């Protein structure tokens, strides 16, 4: 059986949220780690909804090339400030989305957002973005993307 400290560490590693939010979720869940994870996921959705009206003026463009499958993708990921655009977590998210797009080749942003994330089938791409909104504290939106056959 995991101690509370181990539960907090696991949730912190997987969500990136603050210790205070994690402790609150564990307390509210009565020590049940899976229930706490669900509560933290709902928190991410709520935070994303609050921030969704904020204007996104900054961001990054990332590309991924899969040479053996002869496919490439380019994605535009937008955020509010250059501070977040330069953040390694944000840039990692953009790269992972570019990889996901090259692998699954969605036809639209709505289709992409509804797909299970290629590295974690338990969450959708939309949920992945919501987790990063909660973690980074800014509105994050997908701009455009394109898939190229090489």
N, CA, C and O atoms as a GROMACS GRO file, in nm:
protein
  600
    1UNK      N    1   0.084  -0.118   0.000
    1UNK     CA    2   0.000   0.000   0.000
    1UNK      C    3   0.089   0.125   0.000
    1UNK      O    4   0.186   0.133   0.076
    2UNK      N    5   0.056   0.219  -0.084
    2UNK     CA    6   0.136   0.341  -0.097
    2UNK      C    7   0.109   0.436   0.018
    2UNK      O    8  -0.003   0.448   0.067
    3UNK      N    9   0.214   0.504   0.060
    3UNK     CA   10   0.197   0.608   0.160
    3UNK      C   11   0.142   0.732   0.091
    3UNK      O   12   0.143   0.741  -0.032
    4UNK      N   13   0.096   0.827   0.169
    4UNK     CA   14   0.041   0.951   0.112
    4UNK      C   15   0.149   1.026   0.034
    4UNK      O   16   0.121   1.087  -0.069
    5UNK      N   17   0.271   1.022   0.084
    5UNK     CA   18   0.382   1.090   0.016
    5UNK      C   19   0.406   1.028  -0.122
    5UNK      O   20   0.430   1.099  -0.219
    6UNK      N   21   0.399   0.894  -0.130
    6UNK     CA   22   0.418   0.826  -0.259
    6UNK      C   23   0.305   0.861  -0.356
    6UNK      O   24   0.329   0.880  -0.476
    7UNK      N   25   0.183   0.868  -0.304
    7UNK     CA   26   0.068   0.907  -0.388
    7UNK      C   27   0.086   1.048  -0.442
    7UNK      O   28   0.064   1.075  -0.560
    8UNK      N   29   0.127   1.138  -0.354
    8UNK     CA   30   0.150   1.278  -0.394
    8UNK      C   31   0.258   1.284  -0.501
    8UNK      O   32   0.243   1.355  -0.601
    9UNK      N   33   0.367   1.211  -0.480
    9UNK     CA   34   0.477   1.212  -0.578
    9UNK      C   35   0.431   1.160  -0.713
    9UNK      O   36   0.462   1.219  -0.816
   10UNK      N   37   0.358   1.047  -0.712
   10UNK     CA   38   0.308   0.990  -0.838
   10UNK      C   39   0.216   1.089  -0.911
   10UNK      O   40   0.228   1.108  -1.032
   11UNK      N   41   0.125   1.149  -0.838
   11UNK     CA   42   0.032   1.245  -0.900
   11UNK      C   43   0.105   1.370  -0.948
   11UNK      O   44   0.071   1.425  -1.052
   12UNK      N   45   0.202   1.414  -0.873
   12UNK     CA   46   0.282   1.531  -0.913
   12UNK      C   47   0.358   1.501  -1.041
   12UNK      O   48   0.362   1.584  -1.132
   13UNK      N   49   0.419   1.382  -1.048
   13UNK     CA   50   0.495   1.343  -1.167
   13UNK      C   51   0.406   1.332  -1.290
   13UNK      O   52   0.446   1.372  -1.400
   14UNK      N   53   0.285   1.279  -1.272
   14UNK     CA   54   0.198   1.258  -1.389
   14UNK      C   55   0.120   1.382  -1.431
   14UNK      O   56   0.086   1.396  -1.548
   15UNK      N   57   0.090   1.471  -1.336
   15UNK     CA   58   0.008   1.588  -1.372
   15UNK      C   59   0.085   1.718  -1.378
   15UNK      O   60   0.050   1.808  -1.455
   16UNK      N   61   0.191   1.730  -1.298
   16UNK     CA   62   0.266   1.854  -1.295
   16UNK      C   63   0.196   1.965  -1.217
   16UNK      O   64   0.244   2.078  -1.216
   17UNK      N   65   0.085   1.934  -1.152
   17UNK     CA   66   0.011   2.035  -1.076
   17UNK      C   67   0.079   2.061  -0.943
   17UNK      O   68   0.169   1.988  -0.901
   18UNK      N   69   0.034   2.167  -0.877
   18UNK     CA   70   0.098   2.206  -0.751
   18UNK      C   71   0.068   2.105  -0.641
   18UNK      O   72  -0.031   2.033  -0.644
   19UNK      N   73   0.158   2.103  -0.544
   19UNK     CA   74   0.141   2.012  -0.430
   19UNK      C   75   0.012   2.041  -0.354
   19UNK      O   76  -0.055   1.949  -0.308
   20UNK      N   77  -0.023   2.169  -0.342
   20UNK     CA   78  -0.145   2.206  -0.271
   20UNK      C   79  -0.269   2.148  -0.340
   20UNK      O   80  -0.358   2.096  -0.274
   21UNK      N   81  -0.273   2.157  -0.473
   21UNK     CA   82  -0.388   2.103  -0.548
   21UNK      C   83  -0.393   1.951  -0.535
   21UNK      O   84  -0.501   1.893  -0.522
   22UNK      N   85  -0.278   1.886  -0.538
   22UNK     CA   86  -0.272   1.741  -0.527
   22UNK      C   87  -0.314   1.695  -0.388
   22UNK      O   88  -0.393   1.601  -0.375
   23UNK      N   89  -0.264   1.761  -0.284
   23UNK     CA   90  -0.302   1.725  -0.147
   23UNK      C   91  -0.452   1.743  -0.126
   23UNK      O   92  -0.517   1.660  -0.062
   24UNK      N   93  -0.507   1.853  -0.180
   24UNK     CA   94  -0.650   1.879  -0.168
   24UNK      C   95  -0.730   1.768  -0.236
   24UNK      O   96  -0.831   1.723  -0.182
   25UNK      N   97  -0.686   1.724  -0.354
   25UNK     CA   98  -0.757   1.619  -0.428
   25UNK      C   99  -0.749   1.486  -0.352
   25UNK      O  100  -0.848   1.413  -0.346
   26UNK      N  101  -0.634   1.453  -0.296
   26UNK     CA  102  -0.620   1.328  -0.221
   26UNK      C  103  -0.708   1.330  -0.097
   26UNK      O  104  -0.773   1.230  -0.064
   27UNK      N  105  -0.712   1.443  -0.029
   27UNK     CA  106  -0.798   1.456   0.089
   27UNK      C  107  -0.944   1.441   0.051
   27UNK      O  108  -1.019   1.368   0.117
   28UNK      N  109  -0.986   1.510  -0.057
   28UNK     CA  110  -1.124   1.503  -0.102
   28UNK      C  111  -1.161   1.362  -0.148
   28UNK      O  112  -1.277   1.321  -0.135
   29UNK      N  113  -1.064   1.289  -0.202
   29UNK     CA  114  -1.088   1.153  -0.250
   29UNK      C  115  -1.074   1.049  -0.139
   29UNK      O  116  -1.086   0.929  -0.165
   30UNK      N  117  -1.048   1.093  -0.018
   30UNK     CA  118  -1.036   1.000   0.095
   30UNK      C  119  -0.916   0.908   0.084
   30UNK      O  120  -0.918   0.795   0.133
   31UNK      N  121  -0.809   0.957   0.018
   31UNK     CA  122  -0.686   0.880   0.005
   31UNK      C  123  -0.682   0.790  -0.118
   31UNK      O  124  -0.580   0.726  -0.143
   32UNK      N  125  -0.790   0.783  -0.195
   32UNK     CA  126  -0.796   0.700  -0.315
   32UNK      C  127  -0.723   0.772  -0.430
   32UNK      O  128  -0.769   0.875  -0.478
   33UNK      N  129  -0.610   0.715  -0.472
   33UNK     CA  130  -0.527   0.780  -0.574
   33UNK      C  131  -0.598   0.795  -0.708
   33UNK      O  132  -0.587   0.899  -0.773
   34UNK      N  133  -0.672   0.692  -0.750
   34UNK     CA  134  -0.742   0.700  -0.880
   34UNK      C  135  -0.852   0.805  -0.876
   34UNK      O  136  -0.871   0.879  -0.973
   35UNK      N  137  -0.924   0.812  -0.767
   35UNK     CA  138  -1.029   0.914  -0.753
   35UNK      C  139  -0.965   1.053  -0.752
   35UNK      O  140  -1.019   1.146  -0.812
   36UNK      N  141  -0.851   1.068  -0.685
   36UNK     CA  142  -0.779   1.196  -0.682
   36UNK      C  143  -0.735   1.234  -0.823
   36UNK      O  144  -0.742   1.350  -0.861
   37UNK      N  145  -0.690   1.135  -0.901
   37UNK     CA  146  -0.648   1.161  -1.039
   37UNK      C  147  -0.767   1.213  -1.121
   37UNK      O  148  -0.752   1.306  -1.201
   38UNK      N  149  -0.885   1.154  -1.100
   38UNK     CA  150  -1.007   1.199  -1.169
   38UNK      C  151  -1.041   1.343  -1.129
   38UNK      O  152  -1.079   1.424  -1.214
   39UNK      N  153  -1.029   1.373  -1.000
   39UNK     CA  154  -1.057   1.508  -0.953
   39UNK      C  155  -0.960   1.610  -1.014
   39UNK      O  156  -0.999   1.720  -1.051
   40UNK      N  157  -0.833   1.570  -1.024
   40UNK     CA  158  -0.733   1.659  -1.084
   40UNK      C  159  -0.758   1.678  -1.233
   40UNK      O  160  -0.733   1.786  -1.287
   41UNK      N  161  -0.808   1.575  -1.299
   41UNK     CA  162  -0.842   1.586  -1.441
   41UNK      C  163  -0.958   1.684  -1.459
   41UNK      O  164  -0.956   1.767  -1.550
   42UNK      N  165  -1.057   1.676  -1.373
   42UNK     CA  166  -1.169   1.771  -1.377
   42UNK      C  167  -1.120   1.912  -1.350
   42UNK      O  168  -1.169   2.007  -1.412
   43UNK      N  169  -1.025   1.926  -1.259
   43UNK     CA  170  -0.968   2.057  -1.230
   43UNK      C  171  -0.902   2.114  -1.356
   43UNK      O  172  -0.915   2.233  -1.384
   44UNK      N  173  -0.831   2.030  -1.430
   44UNK     CA  174  -0.767   2.074  -1.554
   44UNK      C  175  -0.870   2.123  -1.655
   44UNK      O  176  -0.847   2.223  -1.722
   45UNK      N  177  -0.982   2.053  -1.665
   45UNK     CA  178  -1.090   2.093  -1.757
   45UNK      C  179  -1.148   2.228  -1.713
   45UNK      O  180  -1.173   2.315  -1.796
   46UNK      N  181  -1.169   2.244  -1.582
   46UNK     CA  182  -1.223   2.370  -1.530
   46UNK      C  183  -1.126   2.486  -1.556
   46UNK      O  184  -1.168   2.594  -1.597
   47UNK      N  185  -0.997   2.462  -1.532
   47UNK     CA  186  -0.898   2.567  -1.556
   47UNK      C  187  -0.892   2.603  -1.704
   47UNK      O  188  -0.879   2.720  -1.740
   48UNK      N  189  -0.902   2.502  -1.790
   48UNK     CA  190  -0.900   2.527  -1.935
   48UNK      C  191  -1.021   2.610  -1.976
   48UNK      O  192  -1.010   2.700  -2.059
   49UNK      N  193  -1.137   2.579  -1.918
   49UNK     CA  194  -1.258   2.655  -1.952
   49UNK      C  195  -1.245   2.800  -1.909
   49UNK      O  196  -1.288   2.890  -1.982
   50UNK      N  197  -1.188   2.825  -1.792
   50UNK     CA  198  -1.169   2.962  -1.744
   50UNK      C  199  -1.074   3.041  -1.833
   50UNK      O  200  -1.093   3.160  -1.854
   51UNK      N  201  -0.973   2.974  -1.885
   51UNK     CA  202  -0.870   3.042  -1.962
   51UNK      C  203  -0.900   3.047  -2.112
   51UNK      O  204  -0.829   3.113  -2.187
   52UNK      N  205  -1.006   2.977  -2.155
   52UNK     CA  206  -1.033   2.964  -2.298
   52UNK      C  207  -1.064   3.096  -2.368
   52UNK      O  208  -1.044   3.107  -2.489
   53UNK      N  209  -1.111   3.195  -2.296
   53UNK     CA  210  -1.142   3.324  -2.359
   53UNK      C  211  -1.019   3.414  -2.371
   53UNK      O  212  -1.023   3.516  -2.440
   54UNK      N  213  -0.911   3.376  -2.306
   54UNK     CA  214  -0.790   3.456  -2.316
   54UNK      C  215  -0.730   3.447  -2.456
   54UNK      O  216  -0.731   3.341  -2.518
   55UNK      N  217  -0.678   3.557  -2.503
   55UNK     CA  218  -0.621   3.564  -2.637
   55UNK      C  219  -0.484   3.497  -2.643
   55UNK      O  220  -0.399   3.518  -2.556
   56UNK      N  221  -0.464   3.415  -2.747
   56UNK     CA  222  -0.335   3.351  -2.767
   56UNK      C  223  -0.262   3.424  -2.880
   56UNK      O  224  -0.308   3.427  -2.994
   57UNK      N  225  -0.147   3.483  -2.845
   57UNK     CA  226  -0.072   3.564  -2.942
   57UNK      C  227   0.067   3.507  -2.970
   57UNK      O  228   0.134   3.550  -3.064
   58UNK      N  229   0.110   3.414  -2.888
   58UNK     CA  230   0.244   3.357  -2.900
   58UNK      C  231   0.233   3.208  -2.929
   58UNK      O  232   0.122   3.154  -2.937
   59UNK      N  233   0.345   3.143  -2.943
   59UNK     CA  234   0.343   2.999  -2.964
   59UNK      C  235   0.466   2.949  -3.035
   59UNK      O  236   0.566   3.020  -3.048
   60UNK      N  237   0.457   2.826  -3.081
   60UNK     CA  238   0.568   2.762  -3.153
   60UNK      C  239   0.511   2.684  -3.271
   60UNK      O  240   0.394   2.648  -3.276
   61UNK      N  241   0.600   2.658  -3.365
   61UNK     CA  242   0.571   2.568  -3.475
   61UNK      C  243   0.672   2.455  -3.463
   61UNK      O  244   0.792   2.479  -3.450
   62UNK      N  245   0.622   2.332  -3.468
   62UNK     CA  246   0.711   2.217  -3.455
   62UNK      C  247   0.683   2.121  -3.569
   62UNK      O  248   0.573   2.118  -3.625
   63UNK      N  249   0.784   2.043  -3.603
   63UNK     CA  250   0.771   1.946  -3.711
   63UNK      C  251   0.823   1.811  -3.665
   63UNK      O  252   0.907   1.801  -3.575
   64UNK      N  253   0.771   1.709  -3.728
   64UNK     CA  254   0.815   1.572  -3.700
   64UNK      C  255   0.824   1.499  -3.833
   64UNK      O  256   0.733   1.506  -3.915
   65UNK      N  257   0.934   1.428  -3.854
   65UNK     CA  258   0.954   1.350  -3.975
   65UNK      C  259   0.976   1.205  -3.935
   65UNK      O  260   1.066   1.174  -3.858
   66UNK      N  261   0.894   1.117  -3.990
   66UNK     CA  262   0.909   0.974  -3.967
   66UNK      C  263   0.960   0.915  -4.098
   66UNK      O  264   0.882   0.892  -4.191
   67UNK      N  265   1.089   0.891  -4.105
   67UNK     CA  266   1.152   0.854  -4.232
   67UNK      C  267   1.113   0.715  -4.282
   67UNK      O  268   1.104   0.695  -4.403
   68UNK      N  269   1.089   0.620  -4.192
   68UNK     CA  270   1.055   0.486  -4.239
   68UNK      C  271   0.912   0.479  -4.292
   68UNK      O  272   0.883   0.400  -4.382
   69UNK      N  273   0.824   0.559  -4.237
   69UNK     CA  274   0.686   0.562  -4.286
   69UNK      C  275   0.667   0.668  -4.394
   69UNK      O  276   0.560   0.679  -4.454
   70UNK      N  277   0.772   0.745  -4.418
   70UNK     CA  278   0.772   0.850  -4.521
   70UNK      C  279   0.656   0.948  -4.503
   70UNK      O  280   0.580   0.975  -4.597
   71UNK      N  281   0.644   0.999  -4.382
   71UNK     CA  282   0.542   1.097  -4.351
   71UNK      C  283   0.603   1.203  -4.260
   71UNK      O  284   0.692   1.175  -4.180
   72UNK      N  285   0.553   1.325  -4.273
   72UNK     CA  286   0.598   1.436  -4.189
   72UNK      C  287   0.478   1.518  -4.149
   72UNK      O  288   0.374   1.515  -4.214
   73UNK      N  289   0.493   1.592  -4.041
   73UNK     CA  290   0.385   1.682  -3.999
   73UNK      C  291   0.443   1.810  -3.943
   73UNK      O  292   0.557   1.815  -3.895
   74UNK      N  293   0.361   1.913  -3.952
   74UNK     CA  294   0.395   2.044  -3.894
   74UNK      C  295   0.274   2.086  -3.812
   74UNK      O  296   0.160   2.073  -3.857
   75UNK      N  297   0.298   2.138  -3.691
   75UNK     CA  298   0.188   2.181  -3.605
   75UNK      C  299   0.219   2.319  -3.549
   75UNK      O  300   0.334   2.350  -3.517
   76UNK      N  301   0.116   2.401  -3.536
   76UNK     CA  302   0.125   2.532  -3.472
   76UNK      C  303   0.051   2.522  -3.339
   76UNK      O  304  -0.068   2.490  -3.336
   77UNK      N  305   0.122   2.548  -3.229
   77UNK     CA  306   0.064   2.543  -3.096
   77UNK      C  307   0.074   2.682  -3.036
   77UNK      O  308   0.182   2.740  -3.028
   78UNK      N  309  -0.040   2.736  -2.994
   78UNK     CA  310  -0.047   2.875  -2.950
   78UNK      C  311  -0.065   2.886  -2.799
   78UNK      O  312  -0.126   2.800  -2.736
   79UNK      N  313  -0.011   2.996  -2.742
   79UNK     CA  314  -0.025   3.025  -2.600
   79UNK      C  315  -0.034   3.176  -2.582
   79UNK      O  316  -0.034   3.251  -2.680
   80UNK      N  317  -0.043   3.221  -2.459
   80UNK     CA  318  -0.063   3.362  -2.431
   80UNK      C  319   0.065   3.445  -2.433
   80UNK      O  320   0.064   3.558  -2.481
   81UNK      N  321   0.175   3.391  -2.382
   81UNK     CA  322   0.296   3.470  -2.364
   81UNK      C  323   0.419   3.399  -2.422
   81UNK      O  324   0.421   3.277  -2.438
   82UNK      N  325   0.520   3.479  -2.451
   82UNK     CA  326   0.646   3.421  -2.499
   82UNK      C  327   0.716   3.343  -2.388
   82UNK      O  328   0.795   3.253  -2.416
   83UNK      N  329   0.686   3.376  -2.264
   83UNK     CA  330   0.744   3.303  -2.151
   83UNK      C  331   0.706   3.156  -2.159
   83UNK      O  332   0.791   3.069  -2.144
   84UNK      N  333   0.578   3.127  -2.182
   84UNK     CA  334   0.534   2.989  -2.194
   84UNK      C  335   0.580   2.930  -2.327
   84UNK      O  336   0.617   2.812  -2.332
   85UNK      N  337   0.579   3.008  -2.434
   85UNK     CA  338   0.624   2.958  -2.565
   85UNK      C  339   0.767   2.908  -2.559
   85UNK      O  340   0.804   2.816  -2.632
   86UNK      N  341   0.849   2.968  -2.473
   86UNK     CA  342   0.988   2.928  -2.458
   86UNK      C  343   1.009   2.820  -2.352
   86UNK      O  344   1.121   2.773  -2.332
   87UNK      N  345   0.902   2.780  -2.286
   87UNK     CA  346   0.908   2.678  -2.181
   87UNK      C  347   0.929   2.540  -2.243
   87UNK      O  348   0.865   2.507  -2.342
   88UNK      N  349   1.017   2.461  -2.186
   88UNK     CA  350   1.049   2.328  -2.238
   88UNK      C  351   0.927   2.236  -2.238
   88UNK      O  352   0.911   2.155  -2.330
   89UNK      N  353   0.841   2.246  -2.137
   89UNK     CA  354   0.721   2.162  -2.132
   89UNK      C  355   0.628   2.193  -2.249
   89UNK      O  356   0.572   2.102  -2.310
   90UNK      N  357   0.612   2.321  -2.279
   90UNK     CA  358   0.527   2.363  -2.391
   90UNK      C  359   0.585   2.314  -2.523
   90UNK      O  360   0.513   2.264  -2.609
   91UNK      N  361   0.715   2.329  -2.539
   91UNK     CA  362   0.781   2.286  -2.662
   91UNK      C  363   0.775   2.133  -2.676
   91UNK      O  364   0.762   2.082  -2.787
   92UNK      N  365   0.785   2.062  -2.565
   92UNK     CA  366   0.772   1.916  -2.567
   92UNK      C  367   0.631   1.877  -2.611
   92UNK      O  368   0.614   1.783  -2.689
   93UNK      N  369   0.531   1.949  -2.561
   93UNK     CA  370   0.393   1.923  -2.600
   93UNK      C  371   0.376   1.942  -2.751
   93UNK      O  372   0.313   1.859  -2.817
   94UNK      N  373   0.431   2.049  -2.805
   94UNK     CA  374   0.421   2.075  -2.949
   94UNK      C  375   0.484   1.961  -3.028
   94UNK      O  376   0.428   1.915  -3.128
   95UNK      N  377   0.600   1.914  -2.984
   95UNK     CA  378   0.668   1.806  -3.055
   95UNK      C  379   0.589   1.675  -3.047
   95UNK      O  380   0.578   1.602  -3.146
   96UNK      N  381   0.535   1.646  -2.929
   96UNK     CA  382   0.456   1.524  -2.914
   96UNK      C  383   0.329   1.529  -2.999
   96UNK      O  384   0.285   1.427  -3.053
   97UNK      N  385   0.270   1.649  -3.012
   97UNK     CA  386   0.153   1.662  -3.098
   97UNK      C  387   0.191   1.643  -3.244
   97UNK      O  388   0.116   1.581  -3.320
   98UNK      N  389   0.306   1.696  -3.284
   98UNK     CA  390   0.353   1.677  -3.423
   98UNK      C  391   0.375   1.528  -3.451
   98UNK      O  392   0.340   1.480  -3.559
   99UNK      N  393   0.432   1.457  -3.355
   99UNK     CA  394   0.454   1.313  -3.371
   99UNK      C  395   0.320   1.239  -3.381
   99UNK      O  396   0.303   1.152  -3.466
  100UNK      N  397   0.227   1.274  -3.295
  100UNK     CA  398   0.095   1.214  -3.295
  100UNK      C  399   0.026   1.237  -3.430
  100UNK      O  400  -0.033   1.144  -3.487
  101UNK      N  401   0.033   1.358  -3.480
  101UNK     CA  402  -0.031   1.393  -3.608
  101UNK      C  403   0.031   1.312  -3.722
  101UNK      O  404  -0.042   1.263  -3.809
  102UNK      N  405   0.163   1.298  -3.724
  102UNK     CA  406   0.228   1.221  -3.829
  102UNK      C  407   0.186   1.074  -3.824
  102UNK      O  408   0.169   1.010  -3.927
  103UNK      N  409   0.169   1.022  -3.704
  103UNK     CA  410   0.136   0.880  -3.689
  103UNK      C  411  -0.011   0.851  -3.723
  103UNK      O  412  -0.040   0.752  -3.789
  104UNK      N  413  -0.102   0.937  -3.677
  104UNK     CA  414  -0.245   0.907  -3.692
  104UNK      C  415  -0.315   0.987  -3.802
  104UNK      O  416  -0.427   0.953  -3.840
  105UNK      N  417  -0.252   1.088  -3.853
  105UNK     CA  418  -0.301   1.166  -3.968
  105UNK      C  419  -0.447   1.208  -3.957
  105UNK      O  420  -0.528   1.171  -4.042
  106UNK      N  421  -0.483   1.284  -3.854
  106UNK     CA  422  -0.622   1.330  -3.842
  106UNK      C  423  -0.657   1.426  -3.956
  106UNK      O  424  -0.569   1.490  -4.013
  107UNK      N  425  -0.785   1.434  -3.988
  107UNK     CA  426  -0.829   1.520  -4.097
  107UNK      C  427  -0.866   1.661  -4.054
  107UNK      O  428  -0.877   1.750  -4.138
  108UNK      N  429  -0.887   1.681  -3.924
  108UNK     CA  430  -0.927   1.814  -3.875
  108UNK      C  431  -0.883   1.830  -3.730
  108UNK      O  432  -0.842   1.734  -3.664
  109UNK      N  433  -0.891   1.953  -3.682
  109UNK     CA  434  -0.855   1.979  -3.542
  109UNK      C  435  -0.952   1.907  -3.449
  109UNK      O  436  -0.910   1.850  -3.348
  110UNK      N  437  -1.082   1.908  -3.482
  110UNK     CA  438  -1.180   1.839  -3.397
  110UNK      C  439  -1.150   1.689  -3.389
  110UNK      O  440  -1.158   1.629  -3.282
  111UNK      N  441  -1.116   1.630  -3.502
  111UNK     CA  442  -1.080   1.487  -3.502
  111UNK      C  443  -0.956   1.463  -3.417
  111UNK      O  444  -0.951   1.368  -3.340
  112UNK      N  445  -0.856   1.549  -3.432
  112UNK     CA  446  -0.732   1.537  -3.355
  112UNK      C  447  -0.761   1.546  -3.205
  112UNK      O  448  -0.711   1.463  -3.128
  113UNK      N  449  -0.839   1.644  -3.163
  113UNK     CA  450  -0.868   1.662  -3.021
  113UNK      C  451  -0.941   1.543  -2.960
  113UNK      O  452  -0.928   1.517  -2.841
  114UNK      N  453  -1.018   1.471  -3.040
  114UNK     CA  454  -1.093   1.357  -2.990
  114UNK      C  455  -1.016   1.227  -2.989
  114UNK      O  456  -1.060   1.129  -2.928
  115UNK      N  457  -0.902   1.222  -3.054
  115UNK     CA  458  -0.824   1.098  -3.062
  115UNK      C  459  -0.757   1.065  -2.929
  115UNK      O  460  -0.715   1.156  -2.857
  116UNK      N  461  -0.745   0.935  -2.897
  116UNK     CA  462  -0.662   0.898  -2.781
  116UNK      C  463  -0.517   0.935  -2.812
  116UNK      O  464  -0.468   0.912  -2.922
  117UNK      N  465  -0.450   0.993  -2.714
  117UNK     CA  466  -0.311   1.034  -2.733
  117UNK      C  467  -0.224   0.912  -2.754
  117UNK      O  468  -0.235   0.814  -2.681
  118UNK      N  469  -0.139   0.917  -2.853
  118UNK     CA  470  -0.061   0.801  -2.896
  118UNK      C  471   0.032   0.747  -2.786
  118UNK      O  472   0.058   0.627  -2.783
  119UNK      N  473   0.081   0.832  -2.697
  119UNK     CA  474   0.171   0.786  -2.591
  119UNK      C  475   0.099   0.745  -2.464
  119UNK      O  476   0.159   0.684  -2.375
  120UNK      N  477  -0.030   0.778  -2.452
  120UNK     CA  478  -0.109   0.742  -2.335
  120UNK      C  479  -0.254   0.728  -2.380
  120UNK      O  480  -0.328   0.826  -2.382
  121UNK      N  481  -0.293   0.607  -2.414
  121UNK     CA  482  -0.426   0.581  -2.470
  121UNK      C  483  -0.539   0.611  -2.371
  121UNK      O  484  -0.656   0.613  -2.411
  122UNK      N  485  -0.506   0.633  -2.244
  122UNK     CA  486  -0.609   0.660  -2.143
  122UNK      C  487  -0.662   0.803  -2.149
  122UNK      O  488  -0.766   0.834  -2.090
  123UNK      N  489  -0.591   0.891  -2.222
  123UNK     CA  490  -0.636   1.030  -2.232
  123UNK      C  491  -0.646   1.070  -2.378
  123UNK      O  492  -0.576   1.017  -2.464
  124UNK      N  493  -0.733   1.166  -2.404
  124UNK     CA  494  -0.745   1.219  -2.540
  124UNK      C  495  -0.644   1.332  -2.558
  124UNK      O  496  -0.585   1.380  -2.462
  125UNK      N  497  -0.626   1.374  -2.681
  125UNK     CA  498  -0.538   1.487  -2.709
  125UNK      C  499  -0.591   1.612  -2.639
  125UNK      O  500  -0.514   1.692  -2.586
  126UNK      N  501  -0.723   1.630  -2.638
  126UNK     CA  502  -0.783   1.744  -2.568
  126UNK      C  503  -0.750   1.742  -2.420
  126UNK      O  504  -0.718   1.845  -2.361
  127UNK      N  505  -0.758   1.624  -2.358
  127UNK     CA  506  -0.725   1.612  -2.216
  127UNK      C  507  -0.577   1.641  -2.192
  127UNK      O  508  -0.541   1.701  -2.091
  128UNK      N  509  -0.492   1.598  -2.284
  128UNK     CA  510  -0.349   1.627  -2.273
  128UNK      C  511  -0.326   1.778  -2.274
  128UNK      O  512  -0.248   1.830  -2.194
  129UNK      N  513  -0.393   1.847  -2.364
  129UNK     CA  514  -0.379   1.993  -2.370
  129UNK      C  515  -0.434   2.056  -2.243
  129UNK      O  516  -0.373   2.149  -2.190
  130UNK      N  517  -0.547   2.008  -2.194
  130UNK     CA  518  -0.604   2.061  -2.069
  130UNK      C  519  -0.509   2.042  -1.951
  130UNK      O  520  -0.497   2.130  -1.866
  131UNK      N  521  -0.441   1.927  -1.946
  131UNK     CA  522  -0.342   1.904  -1.840
  131UNK      C  523  -0.231   2.008  -1.847
  131UNK      O  524  -0.184   2.058  -1.745
  132UNK      N  525  -0.189   2.040  -1.968
  132UNK     CA  526  -0.082   2.138  -1.984
  132UNK      C  527  -0.130   2.279  -1.955
  132UNK      O  528  -0.051   2.362  -1.909
  133UNK      N  529  -0.256   2.308  -1.980
  133UNK     CA  530  -0.312   2.438  -1.942
  133UNK      C  531  -0.307   2.453  -1.791
  133UNK      O  532  -0.267   2.557  -1.739
  134UNK      N  533  -0.348   2.347  -1.720
  134UNK     CA  534  -0.345   2.349  -1.573
  134UNK      C  535  -0.202   2.361  -1.522
  134UNK      O  536  -0.176   2.433  -1.425
  135UNK      N  537  -0.110   2.291  -1.587
  135UNK     CA  538   0.029   2.290  -1.543
  135UNK      C  539   0.098   2.425  -1.570
  135UNK      O  540   0.170   2.476  -1.484
  136UNK      N  541   0.075   2.481  -1.688
  136UNK     CA  542   0.146   2.603  -1.728
  136UNK      C  543   0.070   2.731  -1.695
  136UNK      O  544   0.129   2.839  -1.695
  137UNK      N  545  -0.059   2.721  -1.667
  137UNK     CA  546  -0.136   2.837  -1.623
  137UNK      C  547  -0.175   2.934  -1.732
  137UNK      O  548  -0.206   3.050  -1.704
  138UNK      N  549  -0.175   2.889  -1.857
  138UNK     CA  550  -0.213   2.976  -1.968
  138UNK      C  551  -0.305   2.901  -2.063
  138UNK      O  552  -0.308   2.778  -2.065
  139UNK      N  553  -0.380   2.978  -2.142
  139UNK     CA  554  -0.461   2.920  -2.247
  139UNK      C  555  -0.368   2.864  -2.354
  139UNK      O  556  -0.273   2.930  -2.396
  140UNK      N  557  -0.394   2.743  -2.397
  140UNK     CA  558  -0.316   2.678  -2.502
  140UNK      C  559  -0.416   2.629  -2.606
  140UNK      O  560  -0.516   2.564  -2.573
  141UNK      N  561  -0.388   2.660  -2.732
  141UNK     CA  562  -0.477   2.618  -2.840
  141UNK      C  563  -0.396   2.566  -2.957
  141UNK      O  564  -0.285   2.611  -2.984
  142UNK      N  565  -0.455   2.470  -3.025
  142UNK     CA  566  -0.396   2.425  -3.151
  142UNK      C  567  -0.427   2.528  -3.258
  142UNK      O  568  -0.541   2.573  -3.271
  143UNK      N  569  -0.326   2.565  -3.333
  143UNK     CA  570  -0.348   2.655  -3.445
  143UNK      C  571  -0.382   2.573  -3.567
  143UNK      O  572  -0.497   2.534  -3.587
  144UNK      N  573  -0.284   2.547  -3.647
  144UNK     CA  574  -0.301   2.468  -3.768
  144UNK      C  575  -0.207   2.349  -3.765
  144UNK      O  576  -0.113   2.344  -3.687
  145UNK      N  577  -0.235   2.253  -3.852
  145UNK     CA  578  -0.140   2.144  -3.872
  145UNK      C  579  -0.153   2.093  -4.014
  145UNK      O  580  -0.254   2.114  -4.081
  146UNK      N  581  -0.049   2.027  -4.057
  146UNK     CA  582  -0.047   1.972  -4.192
  146UNK      C  583   0.032   1.842  -4.191
  146UNK      O  584   0.131   1.830  -4.119
  147UNK      N  585  -0.010   1.747  -4.271
  147UNK     CA  586   0.059   1.620  -4.285
  147UNK      C  587   0.109   1.611  -4.429
  147UNK      O  588   0.038   1.644  -4.523
  148UNK      N  589   0.233   1.566  -4.443
  148UNK     CA  590   0.296   1.556  -4.576
  148UNK      C  591   0.340   1.412  -4.600
  148UNK      O  592   0.404   1.351  -4.514
  149UNK      N  593   0.307   1.359  -4.716
  149UNK     CA  594   0.361   1.230  -4.759
  149UNK      C  595   0.493   1.256  -4.827
  149UNK      O  596   0.500   1.340  -4.917
  150UNK      N  597   0.597   1.188  -4.787
  150UNK     CA  598   0.731   1.213  -4.844
  150UNK      C  599   0.757   1.116  -4.957
  150UNK      O  600   0.863   1.119  -5.019
   0.00000   0.00000   0.00000
